[in-house]
Amino acid sequence: MNNDTYEIYRRQVFDFLWQEVEPLAAGIEQSGVFPRDELFPKFREHGLWGLLIPECYGGKGLTTKQYLPFLAEFSKVAGVVRVLLHVHNTSARAVASYGTEAQKEWLLPALAQGKSSLTFAITEPNSGSGMDVACQAVRDGSEWIVTGTKHYITNAGFADLHLVCCRTHEEPVVHHNRRALTALVIPAETADFTIEPMPRMMGNNGPHHGILHFDGARVPLDSIIGAEGDGLEVFLGELEPSRAFVAASSLGAAERALEIAIDFSKHRKTFSKTIAARPSIQSELAEMARDVYALKLILEDVAEKIDKAQDCALEASIAKLTGLETVMRVTDKALDVTGGRAYFTDYPYPLERIYREARINLAEEGTPSIQRLVMARALLEQPTPLAIGTLGDPYQPAGTNPALGMNSPADLAYAHDHKSKNRSK
């Protein structure tokens, strides 16, 4: 989508979000019921089901850089809409990225129109979200027999298809074979497949999260996305851009929290002057703005790398972790600025709801400890000087070292035997 067309489209969608969705957000959260009959057709009208699906399959074909502002705006308006559309579009992107041409023609047009929806089912109750997946698919003639359980599966209440990560290799989970996992598309109406709703969440209630139970469910062999053994690439390969997607969601929530704090501080008066005139409040606002701006710049860099298909595992995890820490700090400070009013639901701002909605970002696409692990591993494999800290292209003059300069490597072995030295005295 060219820049002029994109800007027109972006403004049309933002008008719809603020004028028609934002007024419904509080009611959706309080009732836990998403108005599908009202909003799903409008999502289709505005192309929101196909934001990341190529235009040749009926989607909008947005780049990562173009897509991130939509996620941020969804979060500003209604976190539940962000969660719903984020999962749908991320799953569709997995098909577009890893599916065969036949699979794309089979799935993408219906996904782009919202006539079909696909979940992203990797997480399990007794496993992590990676190589220890235990849900198993065993070949039986022309079918796979699937046995296992997935949980925390967003959109499970209405999706007709589920992208499920299964173990298709017979060796035990502990062997950590990267080729042991496969991605299967499993229809919701499949026999011996049931969905159990999970309890009400802290926020973002509406399209419920479900527990998927497979008790010998049979699906055709060609249900695979990609090829047998590609499951880890399909799911974890999507986690890299998806971490940037979650960071953009954090940015949107943080930005609205800052806007609420600024507006409140300009109107709230104590001792005949607004609290915006008080240095303590100004300091809070300044720190919030610093965090929001830093996250914005990180996301611009990561989006460019993803669109150029550059390896950016380190940067994507930095973005996700920074996003989480930013939205937690900024919403906390916004509560501090607005005081007791913020503790009440929509009185007069939806800060209490935004505060709760943003906490789901902690669990999506890996916890903070996972992000730090990914970051550390990527750092230790980076060439020096580090690209993340260099303005322009990294360059190191011959004969110098970015850590030591022109000094010789330090002797960290402490070769002298101090005990012998002491004994000789």
PyMOL commands that set and color helices and strands:
alter all, ss='L'
color gray80, all
select helices_A, chain A and resi 3-31+36-45+48-50+55-57+64-77+79-98+101-113+173-175+221-223+231-267+275-277+279-307+313-343+351-362+368-381+387-389+418-424
alter helices_A, ss='H'
color red, helices_A
select strands_A, chain A and resi 118-121+136-140+143-153+161-167+181-187+193-197+210-220+224-225+269-270+273-274
alter strands_A, ss='S'
color yellow, strands_A
deselect
rebuild
show_as cartoon
